[in-house]
Amino acid sequence: MGKVTVTLYMEEEDKEALQQLADAQERSLSQMAVLILKRAIKQAQNDGTITPK
């Protein structure tokens, strides 16, 4: 499975907080966003909100 580009819009203060979190974990902004999204997807699958693939 290949990688795709996703564009999203967020509040500036949320972007700044995400950047701070990424910096604290020595990750890029993109890597941090992907990690958070993967965790949310896994949680939703575990909760039964969405079905695993």
PDB file as gemmi writes it, atoms N, CA and C in Angstrom:
CRYST1    1.000    1.000    1.000  90.00  90.00  90.00 P 1                      
ATOM      1  N   MET A   1       0.852  -1.170   0.000  1.00  0.00           N  
ATOM      2  CA  MET A   1       0.000   0.000   0.000  1.00  0.00           C  
ATOM      3  C   MET A   1       0.901   1.237   0.000  1.00  0.00           C  
ATOM      4  N   GLY A   2       0.651   2.149  -0.926  1.00  0.00           N  
ATOM      5  CA  GLY A   2       1.452   3.359  -1.035  1.00  0.00           C  
ATOM      6  C   GLY A   2       0.969   4.469  -0.125  1.00  0.00           C  
ATOM      7  N   LYS A   3       1.795   5.474  -0.006  1.00  0.00           N  
ATOM      8  CA  LYS A   3       1.434   6.628   0.809  1.00  0.00           C  
ATOM      9  C   LYS A   3       0.699   7.643  -0.049  1.00  0.00           C  
ATOM     10  N   VAL A   4      -0.202   8.383   0.567  1.00  0.00           N  
ATOM     11  CA  VAL A   4      -0.966   9.416  -0.117  1.00  0.00           C  
ATOM     12  C   VAL A   4      -0.789  10.734   0.621  1.00  0.00           C  
ATOM     13  N   THR A   5      -1.081  11.805  -0.062  1.00  0.00           N  
ATOM     14  CA  THR A   5      -1.040  13.131   0.537  1.00  0.00           C  
ATOM     15  C   THR A   5      -2.434  13.513   0.986  1.00  0.00           C  
ATOM     16  N   VAL A   6      -2.545  14.019   2.207  1.00  0.00           N  
ATOM     17  CA  VAL A   6      -3.814  14.491   2.742  1.00  0.00           C  
ATOM     18  C   VAL A   6      -3.609  15.931   3.210  1.00  0.00           C  
ATOM     19  N   THR A   7      -4.480  16.812   2.791  1.00  0.00           N  
ATOM     20  CA  THR A   7      -4.412  18.200   3.217  1.00  0.00           C  
ATOM     21  C   THR A   7      -5.479  18.432   4.263  1.00  0.00           C  
ATOM     22  N   LEU A   8      -5.118  19.109   5.347  1.00  0.00           N  
ATOM     23  CA  LEU A   8      -6.117  19.426   6.347  1.00  0.00           C  
ATOM     24  C   LEU A   8      -5.915  20.855   6.827  1.00  0.00           C  
ATOM     25  N   TYR A   9      -6.969  21.414   7.361  1.00  0.00           N  
ATOM     26  CA  TYR A   9      -6.940  22.774   7.884  1.00  0.00           C  
ATOM     27  C   TYR A   9      -7.199  22.704   9.373  1.00  0.00           C  
ATOM     28  N   MET A  10      -6.379  23.427  10.137  1.00  0.00           N  
ATOM     29  CA  MET A  10      -6.544  23.440  11.582  1.00  0.00           C  
ATOM     30  C   MET A  10      -6.234  24.843  12.094  1.00  0.00           C  
ATOM     31  N   GLU A  11      -6.655  25.064  13.304  1.00  0.00           N  
ATOM     32  CA  GLU A  11      -6.372  26.346  13.938  1.00  0.00           C  
ATOM     33  C   GLU A  11      -4.868  26.475  14.170  1.00  0.00           C  
ATOM     34  N   GLU A  12      -4.367  27.684  14.071  1.00  0.00           N  
ATOM     35  CA  GLU A  12      -2.942  27.941  14.244  1.00  0.00           C  
ATOM     36  C   GLU A  12      -2.438  27.456  15.596  1.00  0.00           C  
ATOM     37  N   GLU A  13      -3.214  27.669  16.658  1.00  0.00           N  
ATOM     38  CA  GLU A  13      -2.767  27.253  17.988  1.00  0.00           C  
ATOM     39  C   GLU A  13      -2.682  25.729  18.095  1.00  0.00           C  
ATOM     40  N   ASP A  14      -3.565  25.011  17.380  1.00  0.00           N  
ATOM     41  CA  ASP A  14      -3.489  23.547  17.374  1.00  0.00           C  
ATOM     42  C   ASP A  14      -2.241  23.078  16.629  1.00  0.00           C  
ATOM     43  N   LYS A  15      -1.922  23.741  15.531  1.00  0.00           N  
ATOM     44  CA  LYS A  15      -0.715  23.405  14.769  1.00  0.00           C  
ATOM     45  C   LYS A  15       0.520  23.658  15.611  1.00  0.00           C  
ATOM     46  N   GLU A  16       0.542  24.752  16.330  1.00  0.00           N  
ATOM     47  CA  GLU A  16       1.688  25.069  17.184  1.00  0.00           C  
ATOM     48  C   GLU A  16       1.841  24.030  18.299  1.00  0.00           C  
ATOM     49  N   ALA A  17       0.742  23.608  18.892  1.00  0.00           N  
ATOM     50  CA  ALA A  17       0.789  22.595  19.944  1.00  0.00           C  
ATOM     51  C   ALA A  17       1.267  21.256  19.369  1.00  0.00           C  
ATOM     52  N   LEU A  18       0.780  20.909  18.188  1.00  0.00           N  
ATOM     53  CA  LEU A  18       1.214  19.677  17.529  1.00  0.00           C  
ATOM     54  C   LEU A  18       2.706  19.734  17.236  1.00  0.00           C  
ATOM     55  N   GLN A  19       3.193  20.882  16.811  1.00  0.00           N  
ATOM     56  CA  GLN A  19       4.618  21.047  16.534  1.00  0.00           C  
ATOM     57  C   GLN A  19       5.439  20.902  17.812  1.00  0.00           C  
ATOM     58  N   GLN A  20       4.952  21.452  18.903  1.00  0.00           N  
ATOM     59  CA  GLN A  20       5.648  21.316  20.188  1.00  0.00           C  
ATOM     60  C   GLN A  20       5.731  19.843  20.601  1.00  0.00           C  
ATOM     61  N   LEU A  21       4.627  19.130  20.427  1.00  0.00           N  
ATOM     62  CA  LEU A  21       4.605  17.704  20.753  1.00  0.00           C  
ATOM     63  C   LEU A  21       5.576  16.930  19.863  1.00  0.00           C  
ATOM     64  N   ALA A  22       5.577  17.244  18.585  1.00  0.00           N  
ATOM     65  CA  ALA A  22       6.494  16.595  17.649  1.00  0.00           C  
ATOM     66  C   ALA A  22       7.946  16.877  18.037  1.00  0.00           C  
ATOM     67  N   ASP A  23       8.243  18.121  18.367  1.00  0.00           N  
ATOM     68  CA  ASP A  23       9.608  18.482  18.764  1.00  0.00           C  
ATOM     69  C   ASP A  23      10.024  17.737  20.029  1.00  0.00           C  
ATOM     70  N   ALA A  24       9.119  17.623  20.977  1.00  0.00           N  
ATOM     71  CA  ALA A  24       9.421  16.956  22.242  1.00  0.00           C  
ATOM     72  C   ALA A  24       9.729  15.478  22.020  1.00  0.00           C  
ATOM     73  N   GLN A  25       9.151  14.890  20.979  1.00  0.00           N  
ATOM     74  CA  GLN A  25       9.363  13.468  20.693  1.00  0.00           C  
ATOM     75  C   GLN A  25      10.333  13.250  19.529  1.00  0.00           C  
ATOM     76  N   GLU A  26      10.983  14.339  19.121  1.00  0.00           N  
ATOM     77  CA  GLU A  26      11.944  14.294  18.013  1.00  0.00           C  
ATOM     78  C   GLU A  26      11.349  13.661  16.761  1.00  0.00           C  
ATOM     79  N   ARG A  27      10.156  14.129  16.407  1.00  0.00           N  
ATOM     80  CA  ARG A  27       9.464  13.677  15.201  1.00  0.00           C  
ATOM     81  C   ARG A  27       9.148  14.890  14.348  1.00  0.00           C  
ATOM     82  N   SER A  28       8.889  14.636  13.072  1.00  0.00           N  
ATOM     83  CA  SER A  28       8.419  15.721  12.215  1.00  0.00           C  
ATOM     84  C   SER A  28       6.941  15.972  12.520  1.00  0.00           C  
ATOM     85  N   LEU A  29       6.448  17.089  12.082  1.00  0.00           N  
ATOM     86  CA  LEU A  29       5.031  17.412  12.255  1.00  0.00           C  
ATOM     87  C   LEU A  29       4.167  16.343  11.586  1.00  0.00           C  
ATOM     88  N   SER A  30       4.557  15.943  10.395  1.00  0.00           N  
ATOM     89  CA  SER A  30       3.808  14.919   9.661  1.00  0.00           C  
ATOM     90  C   SER A  30       3.833  13.578  10.388  1.00  0.00           C  
ATOM     91  N   GLN A  31       5.009  13.176  10.870  1.00  0.00           N  
ATOM     92  CA  GLN A  31       5.109  11.908  11.594  1.00  0.00           C  
ATOM     93  C   GLN A  31       4.239  11.923  12.848  1.00  0.00           C  
ATOM     94  N   MET A  32       4.212  13.057  13.556  1.00  0.00           N  
ATOM     95  CA  MET A  32       3.413  13.158  14.772  1.00  0.00           C  
ATOM     96  C   MET A  32       1.928  13.056  14.437  1.00  0.00           C  
ATOM     97  N   ALA A  33       1.508  13.729  13.390  1.00  0.00           N  
ATOM     98  CA  ALA A  33       0.101  13.682  12.987  1.00  0.00           C  
ATOM     99  C   ALA A  33      -0.308  12.257  12.610  1.00  0.00           C  
ATOM    100  N   VAL A  34       0.543  11.557  11.858  1.00  0.00           N  
ATOM    101  CA  VAL A  34       0.241  10.179  11.463  1.00  0.00           C  
ATOM    102  C   VAL A  34       0.145   9.283  12.693  1.00  0.00           C  
ATOM    103  N   LEU A  35       1.063   9.435  13.633  1.00  0.00           N  
ATOM    104  CA  LEU A  35       1.044   8.626  14.848  1.00  0.00           C  
ATOM    105  C   LEU A  35      -0.262   8.827  15.620  1.00  0.00           C  
ATOM    106  N   ILE A  36      -0.675  10.072  15.787  1.00  0.00           N  
ATOM    107  CA  ILE A  36      -1.914  10.371  16.509  1.00  0.00           C  
ATOM    108  C   ILE A  36      -3.118   9.788  15.772  1.00  0.00           C  
ATOM    109  N   LEU A  37      -3.146   9.922  14.461  1.00  0.00           N  
ATOM    110  CA  LEU A  37      -4.255   9.373  13.677  1.00  0.00           C  
ATOM    111  C   LEU A  37      -4.302   7.848  13.761  1.00  0.00           C  
ATOM    112  N   LYS A  38      -3.141   7.201  13.693  1.00  0.00           N  
ATOM    113  CA  LYS A  38      -3.111   5.738  13.807  1.00  0.00           C  
ATOM    114  C   LYS A  38      -3.632   5.283  15.169  1.00  0.00           C  
ATOM    115  N   ARG A  39      -3.266   6.008  16.216  1.00  0.00           N  
ATOM    116  CA  ARG A  39      -3.756   5.666  17.555  1.00  0.00           C  
ATOM    117  C   ARG A  39      -5.269   5.830  17.631  1.00  0.00           C  
ATOM    118  N   ALA A  40      -5.804   6.887  17.034  1.00  0.00           N  
ATOM    119  CA  ALA A  40      -7.247   7.115  17.051  1.00  0.00           C  
ATOM    120  C   ALA A  40      -7.980   6.033  16.257  1.00  0.00           C  
ATOM    121  N   ILE A  41      -7.414   5.632  15.125  1.00  0.00           N  
ATOM    122  CA  ILE A  41      -8.024   4.578  14.314  1.00  0.00           C  
ATOM    123  C   ILE A  41      -8.027   3.257  15.078  1.00  0.00           C  
ATOM    124  N   LYS A  42      -6.899   2.918  15.697  1.00  0.00           N  
ATOM    125  CA  LYS A  42      -6.815   1.674  16.465  1.00  0.00           C  
ATOM    126  C   LYS A  42      -7.822   1.675  17.607  1.00  0.00           C  
ATOM    127  N   GLN A  43      -7.969   2.800  18.298  1.00  0.00           N  
ATOM    128  CA  GLN A  43      -8.923   2.906  19.399  1.00  0.00           C  
ATOM    129  C   GLN A  43     -10.354   2.725  18.885  1.00  0.00           C  
ATOM    130  N   ALA A  44     -10.659   3.344  17.760  1.00  0.00           N  
ATOM    131  CA  ALA A  44     -12.002   3.209  17.184  1.00  0.00           C  
ATOM    132  C   ALA A  44     -12.275   1.768  16.773  1.00  0.00           C  
ATOM    133  N   GLN A  45     -11.264   1.084  16.269  1.00  0.00           N  
ATOM    134  CA  GLN A  45     -11.427  -0.328  15.918  1.00  0.00           C  
ATOM    135  C   GLN A  45     -11.650  -1.173  17.170  1.00  0.00           C  
ATOM    136  N   ASN A  46     -10.883  -0.900  18.202  1.00  0.00           N  
ATOM    137  CA  ASN A  46     -11.042  -1.640  19.461  1.00  0.00           C  
ATOM    138  C   ASN A  46     -12.393  -1.390  20.113  1.00  0.00           C  
ATOM    139  N   ASP A  47     -12.906  -0.171  19.967  1.00  0.00           N  
ATOM    140  CA  ASP A  47     -14.216   0.191  20.525  1.00  0.00           C  
ATOM    141  C   ASP A  47     -15.377  -0.343  19.703  1.00  0.00           C  
ATOM    142  N   GLY A  48     -15.083  -0.788  18.475  1.00  0.00           N  
ATOM    143  CA  GLY A  48     -16.151  -1.239  17.599  1.00  0.00           C  
ATOM    144  C   GLY A  48     -16.810  -0.117  16.819  1.00  0.00           C  
ATOM    145  N   THR A  49     -16.251   1.081  16.913  1.00  0.00           N  
ATOM    146  CA  THR A  49     -16.808   2.221  16.177  1.00  0.00           C  
ATOM    147  C   THR A  49     -16.618   2.033  14.671  1.00  0.00           C  
ATOM    148  N   ILE A  50     -15.470   1.490  14.293  1.00  0.00           N  
ATOM    149  CA  ILE A  50     -15.204   1.154  12.903  1.00  0.00           C  
ATOM    150  C   ILE A  50     -14.687  -0.280  12.858  1.00  0.00           C  
ATOM    151  N   THR A  51     -14.802  -0.900  11.687  1.00  0.00           N  
ATOM    152  CA  THR A  51     -14.336  -2.269  11.564  1.00  0.00           C  
ATOM    153  C   THR A  51     -12.899  -2.291  11.061  1.00  0.00           C  
ATOM    154  N   PRO A  52     -12.096  -3.193  11.605  1.00  0.00           N  
ATOM    155  CA  PRO A  52     -10.713  -3.309  11.126  1.00  0.00           C  
ATOM    156  C   PRO A  52     -10.690  -3.829   9.697  1.00  0.00           C  
ATOM    157  N   LYS A  53      -9.666  -3.466   8.972  1.00  0.00           N  
ATOM    158  CA  LYS A  53      -9.509  -3.981   7.602  1.00  0.00           C  
ATOM    159  C   LYS A  53      -8.708  -5.245   7.629  1.00  0.00           C  
TER     160      LYS A  53                                                      
END                                                                             
